[in-house]
């Protein structure tokens, strides 16, 4: 469900600027769109810091995803490198890098200051099919904390169909099914190395996995209701088909 953008000013982008829409999916099923005009030379980190400031959350707790992707973007990347020659508007998803902010709904817009990038075009509703809603958000698309960061990503402009990342690395054998949150036996030289690897990666979409049947989430919450639907899934892909959000996969994997 779309939600009017309370941040969007009336001015169009100036020369050298591009319209950036930061999308946040709320746990109650609504979607918030934060629209701003930003100079192409600015780093993504500067946009994330402003988003965090206006939503009253710590800047280090906010990350960005490209629409339809699951890897966090490199916030040190200049906006121009991220979007290439795209004219905009450019859609980015806000995601929590700190799980303690995962269930926090964004605050109401704070009073604007005279300084800073002035703004953007009037708000547009974010594409309803851009990406699935998430259980854990700072007003975010998904709880994808501590994932691998790519060196460079190209923006998906306007409505980009949601997709999934498939790893191309060859495997000598598929891991055995495991309990939710319990990593498989490490393939590295030591248990510590295997543990570190599991903590920074999500399960593969077709990787066998066994969910705990005793629902660990808060009874009656949206996350609890989703878990009841997908807890019988045998793989992450099947869990998504049964109603799991991408943020649920990361959250359940870490627990």
Protein Blocks (a to p, Z undefined) as FASTA:
>chain_A
ZZddfkbcfbdcdehiacdddddddfkopacdddddddfkbcfklmmmmmmmmnopafkl
pccddehiabdcdfkbcfklmnomanbjaddddddfbfklmmpccdddddddfedcdddd
ddddddfklpccdfbdghiabdcehiacdfbdcddehjadddddddfbdcfbdcddddeh
iacddfbfbfklmmmmmmmpccdfklccdddfbdfbdehiaklmmmmmmmmpcbfklmmm
nopafklmmmmmmZZ
